[in-house]
């Protein structure tokens, strides 16, 4: 190995170790698991980590990768894989809870990833608790029974939906992540509320007031950092901090 290659390897090793140390330090303040949509194309571009950080969140935000294809249709229809990967998410949540039993755990999921998130929560051990869940552009069928998942949620399931979501209009034809056709998705009409769960499920439909936060009713709009900072963070954090960066909303409009 020549000297240049040795320095490159050393720098890469130091970067990995530094990232690991930062992650462990952040985990002491809480954990957010972000579960992306089919094909995980948003795993890098989504604004969830940055939006939460700008709102003052000090914990760790982990992107959970679950798909097996770069083709969203494959991941959307391969329910068996989504459910198998949900088991791995269950283990990841339980591992964090074991290490930090008093810390808050939040779950944010997009599109087909909402199915993975809900199935993961259904399998949690009785003593493992989730504080809040955020379902964005969910491709679960709107009448999916979430009662088993609710048994592990201390806070609420916050649903953001839009009848203008063209991706979910196509999902209505090809099939929801839980394998139903000809059925509206949660992300189109909201989540059906089981008897007695009115206080646990909050359905929020798109309206023009959300333009300010970059949500124009599109499928992935709710993952931009302006929306995360301005809408999701206040529901998650007791005292979200104001963002001093004036360009966030402008950037969110550019992203659409």
Phi, psi and omega per residue, in radians:
X1 nan 2.183 3.130
X2 -1.336 2.993 -3.023
X3 -1.121 -0.683 -3.137
X4 -1.104 -0.779 3.138
X5 -1.098 -0.641 3.138
X6 -1.135 -0.722 3.120
X7 -1.157 -0.680 3.117
X8 -1.100 -0.776 3.130
X9 -1.113 -0.720 3.134
X10 -1.117 -0.766 -3.137
X11 -1.104 -0.723 3.128
X12 -1.124 -0.719 3.137
X13 -1.123 -0.751 3.122
X14 -1.116 -0.680 -3.139
X15 -1.123 -0.750 3.125
X16 -1.125 -0.767 3.136
X17 -1.127 -0.691 3.128
X18 -1.129 -0.758 3.124
X19 -1.080 -0.684 3.114
X20 -1.128 -0.705 3.122
X21 -1.151 -0.752 3.132
X22 -1.100 -0.693 3.137
X23 -1.111 -0.807 -3.128
X24 -1.124 -0.643 3.113
X25 -1.149 -0.751 -3.127
X26 -1.174 -0.605 -3.092
X27 -1.049 -0.392 -3.136
X28 -1.164 -0.306 -3.073
X29 -1.840 0.068 -3.140
X30 2.252 3.043 -3.052
X31 -2.541 2.360 2.975
X32 -2.087 2.182 3.037
X33 -1.722 2.104 3.080
X34 -1.823 2.156 -3.124
X35 -1.974 1.915 -3.068
X36 -1.337 3.139 -3.102
X37 -1.471 -3.028 -3.138
X38 -0.992 2.412 -3.111
X39 1.264 -0.083 3.102
X40 0.920 0.527 -3.123
X41 -1.135 -0.341 -3.119
X42 -1.686 0.129 -3.040
X43 -1.081 -0.471 -3.139
X44 -1.823 -0.617 -3.013
X45 -1.504 -0.248 -3.095
X46 -1.169 2.641 -3.067
X47 -1.733 0.261 -3.084
X48 -1.066 -0.908 -3.137
X49 -1.048 -0.793 -3.094
X50 -1.201 -0.719 3.131
X51 -1.076 -0.735 3.115
X52 -1.188 -0.704 3.137
X53 -1.071 -0.731 -3.120
X54 -1.230 -0.331 3.081
X55 -1.534 -0.031 3.093
X56 1.767 0.153 3.131
X57 -1.240 2.257 -3.065
X58 -1.811 -0.168 -3.082
X59 -1.382 -3.041 -3.115
X60 -1.638 2.423 3.056
X61 -1.973 1.996 -3.098
X62 -1.903 2.183 3.041
X63 -1.489 2.101 -3.117
X64 -1.672 2.033 -3.127
X65 -1.606 2.272 -3.055
X66 -2.316 -0.233 -3.000
X67 -1.470 2.900 -3.128
X68 -2.159 0.068 -3.044
X69 -2.491 2.716 2.988
X70 -1.549 0.039 3.117
X71 -1.789 1.933 -3.096
X72 -0.991 -0.596 -3.104
X73 -1.112 -0.662 3.128
X74 -1.084 -0.854 -3.118
X75 -1.170 -0.607 -3.139
X76 -1.141 -0.638 -3.049
X77 -1.634 -0.293 -3.100
X78 -1.559 1.280 -3.076
X79 -1.085 -0.583 -3.124
X80 -1.059 -0.693 3.105
X81 -1.180 -0.766 -3.131
X82 -1.031 -0.709 -3.137
X83 -1.244 -0.632 3.100
X84 -1.136 -0.735 3.132
X85 -1.192 -0.522 3.087
X86 -1.029 -0.615 3.093
X87 -1.077 -0.623 3.103
X88 -1.217 -0.625 3.087
X89 -1.160 -0.675 3.064
X90 -0.971 -0.819 -3.134
X91 -1.101 -0.688 -3.136
X92 -1.138 -0.732 3.122
X93 -1.142 -0.777 -3.126
X94 -1.146 -0.616 3.106
X95 -1.121 -0.769 3.121
X96 -1.132 -0.742 3.140
X97 -1.092 -0.629 3.110
X98 -1.115 -0.687 -3.101
X99 -1.389 -0.539 -3.118
X100 -2.351 1.243 -3.009
X101 -1.099 -0.353 -3.102
X102 -1.716 -0.038 -3.075
X103 -1.492 2.710 3.090
X104 -1.371 2.503 3.071
X105 -2.183 2.208 3.114
X106 -2.103 2.630 3.102
X107 -2.213 2.221 3.056
X108 -2.097 2.227 -3.079
X109 -2.396 2.581 -3.113
X110 -2.096 2.396 2.935
X111 0.936 -2.170 -3.138
X112 -1.141 -0.413 3.098
X113 -1.115 -0.344 3.097
X114 -1.173 -0.574 3.067
X115 -1.134 -0.789 3.102
X116 -1.022 -0.775 -3.113
X117 -1.119 -0.819 -3.117
X118 -1.132 -0.762 3.126
X119 -1.130 -0.591 3.102
X120 -1.126 -0.743 -3.124
X121 -1.195 -0.561 3.110
X122 -1.064 -0.480 -3.044
X123 -1.670 -0.037 -3.083
X124 -1.108 2.617 3.037
X125 -1.139 2.645 -3.059
X126 -0.927 -0.582 -3.065
X127 -1.532 -0.015 3.127
X128 -1.617 2.119 -3.029
X129 -2.038 2.524 3.026
X130 -1.906 2.425 -3.126
X131 -1.410 -0.988 3.125
X132 -2.487 2.677 3.116
X133 -2.230 2.399 3.138
X134 -2.132 2.040 -3.141
X135 -1.841 1.985 -3.065
X136 -1.959 2.164 3.125
X137 0.924 0.751 -2.996
X138 -1.163 2.323 3.078
X139 -1.748 0.289 2.920
X140 -1.240 2.632 3.054
X141 -1.129 2.486 -3.002
X142 -1.094 -0.405 -3.108
X143 -1.734 0.284 3.123
X144 -1.067 2.372 -3.098
X145 -1.452 1.919 -3.078
X146 -1.727 0.260 -3.061
X147 -1.069 -0.669 3.121
X148 -1.134 -0.718 3.118
X149 -1.152 -0.664 -3.108
X150 -1.090 -0.424 3.129
X151 -1.107 -0.317 -3.106
X152 -1.918 0.132 -3.059
X153 -1.964 2.044 3.136
X154 -1.402 -0.571 -3.120
X155 -1.627 -2.097 -3.064
X156 -2.340 2.813 2.893
X157 -1.704 1.996 3.111
X158 -1.716 2.072 -3.101
X159 -1.914 2.269 3.038
X160 -2.031 2.103 -3.031
X161 -2.317 2.810 -3.127
X162 -2.636 2.246 3.088
X163 -1.279 -0.147 3.138
X164 -1.596 0.035 -3.075
X165 -1.261 1.815 -3.061
X166 -1.252 -0.530 3.097
X167 -1.093 -0.762 -3.122
X168 -1.285 -0.379 3.005
X169 -1.132 -0.638 3.068
X170 -1.252 -0.663 3.118
X171 -1.052 -0.589 3.111
X172 -1.010 -0.490 -3.134
X173 -1.557 -0.838 -3.041
X174 -1.419 -0.469 3.112
X175 2.252 2.463 3.092
X176 -1.314 2.960 -3.127
X177 -1.127 -0.433 3.082
X178 -1.659 0.270 2.913
X179 1.496 0.442 3.109
X180 -1.905 2.492 3.093
X181 -2.036 2.619 3.139
X182 1.252 0.344 -3.108
X183 -2.140 2.409 3.098
X184 -1.154 2.537 3.096
X185 -1.516 2.793 3.038
X186 -0.958 -0.685 -3.100
X187 -1.241 -0.125 3.084
X188 -1.717 -0.712 -2.988
X189 -2.255 -0.025 -3.080
X190 1.691 3.006 -3.088
X191 -1.713 2.283 3.063
X192 -1.078 2.358 -3.060
X193 -1.688 2.078 3.095
X194 -1.100 2.739 3.126
X195 -0.987 2.270 3.099
X196 1.451 0.043 -3.092
X197 -1.910 0.331 -3.085
X198 -0.996 -0.606 -3.085
X199 -1.436 -0.154 -3.050
X200 -1.774 -0.284 -3.084
X201 -2.119 2.177 3.135
X202 -2.060 1.939 3.099
X203 -1.669 2.148 3.134
X204 -2.116 1.988 3.136
X205 -1.535 2.716 -3.139
X206 -1.134 2.507 2.971
X207 -2.570 2.908 -3.034
X208 -1.063 -0.405 -3.116
X209 -1.112 -0.351 -3.106
X210 -1.458 -0.094 3.026
X211 -0.949 -0.644 -3.105
X212 -1.022 -0.495 -3.115
X213 -1.774 0.154 3.089
X214 1.498 0.156 3.094
X215 -1.718 1.813 3.137
X216 -1.749 0.170 -3.116
X217 1.679 0.030 3.135
X218 -1.330 2.950 -2.965
X219 -1.156 -0.698 -3.074
X220 -1.941 0.153 -3.074
X221 -0.976 -0.618 -3.037
X222 -1.241 -0.113 3.113
X223 -1.682 0.013 3.111
X224 -1.279 2.661 -2.976
X225 -1.134 -0.506 3.120
X226 -1.168 -0.725 3.126
X227 -1.198 -0.753 3.139
X228 -1.067 -0.806 -3.119
X229 -1.171 -0.765 -2.998
X230 -1.521 -0.426 -3.040
X231 -2.072 -0.863 -3.085
X232 -1.297 -0.817 -3.068
X233 -0.998 -0.744 3.125
X234 -1.084 -0.422 3.103
X235 -1.444 -0.315 -3.062
X236 -1.790 -0.666 -3.029
X237 -1.795 2.460 3.128
X238 -1.119 -0.660 -3.128
X239 -2.464 1.326 3.131
X240 -1.073 2.478 -3.097
X241 -1.542 2.480 3.097
X242 -1.145 2.495 -3.138
X243 -1.560 2.265 -3.096
X244 -1.545 0.000 -3.117
X245 -1.578 1.940 -3.019
X246 -1.369 -0.102 -3.015
X247 -1.678 -0.007 -3.057
X248 -1.027 -0.851 -3.097
X249 -1.124 -0.697 3.105
X250 -1.074 -0.744 3.124
X251 -1.135 -0.652 -3.139
X252 -1.105 -0.688 3.097
X253 -1.156 -0.579 3.109
X254 -1.189 -0.547 -3.089
X255 -1.242 -0.377 -3.046
X256 -1.274 nan nan
